[in-house]
């Protein structure tokens, strides 16, 4: 080794040691530096479930703030389009849930200032489905100001999950989806089946639908014999619908029980289990569920073992309920 190369080696070693020392100093906090403060409001729990919210009440009055706790990967929300929200609100003064609000219940709105509120509209516009937002805002109640703590889950408005390859059946309708997820149904030139057909097209990973629950869904349907359209929530100006499962017609009730939230299901429903006239073909996206018997175990049911349908969906126009929702109870 010559002299020049030896000096170069020593210089490189010294430079490496100096850089390591600089990096160590840069990464070492000052002795007087304090760790970042804990958030005033802590939110935990899975997206789509009722969040666990904790904070020391009363919260001091502060300016409004919005924090994205979970960044969604679904459709970007735009004005005048449907939006499915789960809202959980707390009184910042008492730490208690706000009265008159259904905790964590999925409700459908149209994204307008009139429907979701002047304050929430700009927050939601541009957000993505699958997001969880934390809003803190001063509000006035009986002449006194206090903080409102609001957790918003922006739910998905179409099925999400693993695609299921349908069986190779010539007499089974075929389904295609456009870019927005709206289904088109092609009915074969054949006689319809005499029994209820339930064929998952997308298998979600949410909780299973239980008897007695309210189910929020998108659907599109045609009548097999006539080929006439039945109804669709995908049409312009419409929003996903919420139905009481036990009060809708038998074929829909039977076909949805045990299916996971997030699924898309093809149902071919004989007249006796629908409205008594035509065989009904439905493509249903299961978006959310509420209520039901939390203590009951969901097991596979025999489609023949069903009760007679009765009643109609609950009526709540802002929630996409009861406003000419076609999957309603039959006679």
Secondary structure, 3 states (H helix, E strand, C coil): CCHHHHHHHHHHHHHHHHHHHHHHHHHCCCCCCCCCCCCCEEEECCCCCCCEEEECCCCCCCCCEEEEEECCCCCECCCCCEEEEEEEEEECCCCCECCCCCCCCEEEEECCHHHHCHHHHHHHCCCECCCEEEEEEEEEECCEEEEEEEEEEEECCCCCCEECCCCCCCCCCEEEECCCCCEEEECCCCCCCCCCEEEEEEECCCCECCCCEEEEEEEEEEECCCCCEEEECCCCCCCCEEEEHHHCCHHHHHHHCCCECCCEEEEEECHHHCCCCCCEEEEEEEEEEEECCCCCCCCCCCCCCCCCCCCCCCCEHHHCECCCCCCCCCC
